[in-house]
Amino acid sequence: MEESNTRQVTLFARFTSAVSWAADSIIPEECRLTEHETLRFRVLAVVLLSMMVLLCLLYVGLAQLVPLSAAGAELADHLLTILGAGTFLTLLAFKVFKSRLLAANLFGVILWCAFFQAASFTGGIATPTLSLFILLPVFLGVTAGTRAGLYWTVAVCATWLLLLLLDRSGYEFSQIIVPGNYNVALTISLSMSCFLVVMTVVQYEFMNHMLRSGLARERANFEYLARHDQLTGLPNRRSFIQHWEMALSRARRSETRVAILFLDLDKFKIVNDRLGHGAGDYLLQEMGLRLQDLLRSTDFVARWGGDEFAMIVENIASDADLDSVASKLVETIRQPMLVHGEQVAVGVSIGAAVYPDQSEDGAELERLADEAMYSAKHSASNYILCSG
């Protein structure tokens, strides 16, 4: 039993995937303005194609399922022809006019006409096809929007009320379904309603899932852009300040030392002016990669702005450890690189300040490290540790 259920679910999933693929292929490119609009077009196309498949199955198998009378066979052929031609006409209008609202409402009118005719010939308010009218507000609400769904809900309720009033007034509807076939006709009607409602709801759920996924991706992208430098991919100044505050908090709790370093590239303006801004951008990107390669898991580096970078080095045992880090930075940045076919090399000036040696205030340590960097830039040294 479990294997049988699994097989049925798999077959339904494959059918849904096949219909979805076919629906995507008929959506005009001009209609793919936004992801939301594309998905609504997709739901419309899927339901139309599902209706075509269902009508073909009914056309082939109806006579085997229900032994129809001559009048019943004539009505069934008539309705299937109307629905088939109407579905094809709607797909054509969808393709030619590229209007989702026009196609959806046209299909709604065709369905209403077919269902009302079926109700008129199969018992009026007692017709087994009464449940089919549920398709109209469900389908139009998903494909044409909430307002259209509400309008068609009113139209369906008005139709039911009209059938009821006609029945109460003594109007005699035709009943071409023989009593022995009524339950079979009711089962077919309910199955058809269930199938198309499920197909619509599945696509609607897929649409919501895709929209939620898209919003999540956009939100993650916005958050990334807000916290990272677009050129180098390094964290930006805002991220650095937040991380610096957290690093100071950790150092206070663990009573360890943490250093803030500011780095300014030497001769960057010369390269930028001589080879162009593209070369300058490439150089900054390469420097960002080099700095990332030097990081330990507890270190943090960011682009501060222009040709300046900032770094946080935690758990410093001694000034000698910080001197070693600075030496590696100087040596790494000095390595020549090929830019626009020309080998260039730049230097770096580094200023540093250590918590709690120079200060216990984060803003004050930033100021001291910045001053030390500018002192290094105007001296013979590449690196200066602020003395407090």
Buried (B, 14 or more C-beta within 10 A) or exposed (E): EEEEEEEEEEEBEEEBEEBBEBBBEBBEEEBBEEBEEBBBBBBBBBBBBBBBBBBEEBBEEBBEEBEBEEEBBEBBBBBBEBBBEBBEBBBEBBBEEBEBBBBBBBBBBBBBBBBBBBBBBBBBBBBBBBBBBBBBBBBBBBBBBEEBBEBBBEBBEEBEEBBEEBBEEEEEBEBBBEEEBBEBBBEBBBEBBEBBBEBBEBBBEBBEEBEEEBEEEEEEEEEEEEBBBEEBEBBBBEBBBEBBEEBBEEBEEEEBBBBBBBBBBBEBEEBBEEBEEEBBEBBBBBBBEBBEEBEEEEBBBBBBEEBBBBBBBBBBEEBEBBEEBBEEBBEBBEEEBEBEEEEBEBBBBBBBBBBBBBBEEBEEBBBBBBBBBBBBBEEEBBBBBBEE
